[in-house]
Structure formats: C-alpha cells, structure tokens
Amino acid sequence: MKASVIANKDYTVARIDDRVYGAFLEHLGRAVYEGIYEPDHPTADANGMRGDVIDLVKKLNVPVVRYPGGNFVSAYNWEDGIGPRDQRPTRLDLAWHTSESNAVGIHEFADWCASVGTEMMLAVNLGSRGVDEARNFLEYVNHPGGSYWSDLRIKNGRKEPWNVKMWCLGNEMDGPWQVGQKDAAEYGKLAVNTARAMRMFDQSLELVVCGSSHSDMPSYPDWERIVLEHT
C-alpha cells in the first residue's frame, strides 16, 4: 500500500496547538551530558551549559520540552538532582545501563529552558514510585514557600516557584522494557489516583496519561480504552 500527503500552507482549516512542535530531553546517551551540559566546552556558560546548543535551540522556537524521560523517569528519584552538585549521589540508571551523576536536575533544566525560551513539561515516576513522589515533586516545583519541599527549593537557590502546568503521568507503562511495567487497569488506577492528588494541589494542571508505546503492542488498542475508562 502506498500513501501520499500534500501540505498546502495556504489552505488553512483550523489553528493547531503550538505544543505539537514540542521536544523531549532525556538522560539518554549524549543528550544531556555533552549534549546540553559540558562544563569544559569552550562555549559553556557559568552553569556548564553549552552556549552553541542554546543558540541552536533558540532558533528552533521549541514551545515546550519534556523532562527527564522517557524510560529514564521510571526509576528516577528527582531528589537526587537537587542541592550542591558535589553532594549529589551517583546512581545506576536501570533504563540505559549507565551511571547517572545527577549533575543535571530540575534546577539546571529549568535554567536551560529559560535560556532557550521554552516551557517546561515534567514527568513523574510511576514505575518504581507513585502518588507520594508526584505530590512532593509538584510541591517542590510549584509551591511558593512555607512547606518542607518548597522551602528546600528556596534553600537550593530558587525563590520563586516555576509554576509548571503540564505533567506526564509516567512513561510507556505498557512496555516490558519499563521499570515497573503495568497492565492497563493497574496503570489507569495509579494514574487517576496520582492525578487526584496533584489536582488537590492545583486544579488547573494539565495532566497527560500514557497511551500505547506503539501500535504493535499486544495490548493495543485495548490499552487506550481501559486507561480512559479509569481516568
């Protein structure tokens, strides 16, 4: 079977959401380390971010970037990526079988997004963790102050909250390659409970559930139906 697509820029049907042109940054290969972060690079800024990459991404006008994964997020502890760099733990990354230094975390990613002029979209770990991790991460990122996690953010150098509105509830949870893989019903229940807790904090959040990883999955398309029934 052959198919063709004709795109005519002068034939306007409706406006689309600019976020369909969003991008994705994961702790995978050289995407973060040597990709955006390389302190010894001749163009690196004071935070270790490559200036040449910042200049290139600026030209792309990327509306939103998702972080930190990807498969990486399903065994990620976001707390490892905050505080002084020399005190951050090195962890084994189960997704990509490497060592993770945690030199780049939420603070560094947020600063990088500001430098390139894009919006943050964050993902929470629903593989090895769940509701409690999500609400704590949300509190750290979005609460002005006066609570444990928000005050820790302030202590770590960021007074104002980032007010991130878009959050992904896990990543590719149907995949056997995923840490904490779940069936559709298990994931749907966890996703809706996580969403309820997060919306108790802020009802205006935009929350995204995981669809099928691809159409060849044995659970496709029942996965979508079952997840939506729960959420």
URQUI-V805317 format. One record per backbone hydrogen bond with DSSP energy under -1.0 kcal/mol. CO is the residue of the C=O (numbers start at 0). NH is the residue of the N-H. Records with the same first field share a line. If there is no record, write none. Layout:
CO = NH / NH
//
This chain:
7 = 10
16 = 19
17 = 20
18 = 21
22 = 65
25 = 27
27 = 30
31 = 35 / 36
35 = 49
36 = 33
37 = 40
40 = 43
44 = 47
47 = 37
48 = 44
49 = 53
50 = 54
51 = 55
52 = 56
53 = 57
54 = 58
57 = 60
62 = 118
63 = 22
64 = 120
65 = 24
66 = 122
67 = 26
69 = 72
70 = 73
71 = 74
72 = 75
73 = 127
76 = 79
77 = 80
78 = 81
83 = 86
84 = 87
90 = 99
92 = 96 / 97
97 = 92
99 = 90
104 = 108
105 = 109
106 = 110
107 = 111
108 = 112
109 = 113
110 = 114
111 = 115
112 = 116 / 117
118 = 64
120 = 66
121 = 167
123 = 169
129 = 133
130 = 134
131 = 135
132 = 136
133 = 137
134 = 138
135 = 139
136 = 140
137 = 141
138 = 142
140 = 161
146 = 150
147 = 151
148 = 152
149 = 153
150 = 154
151 = 155
152 = 157
153 = 156
164 = 205
165 = 121
166 = 207
167 = 123 / 169
171 = 174
172 = 181
174 = 177
177 = 180
182 = 186
183 = 187
184 = 188
185 = 189
186 = 190
187 = 191
188 = 192
189 = 193
190 = 194
191 = 195
192 = 196
193 = 197
194 = 198
195 = 199
197 = 201
201 = 204
205 = 166
207 = 168
213 = 216
216 = 219
218 = 222
220 = 224
221 = 225
222 = 226
223 = 227
224 = 228
225 = 229
226 = 230
//
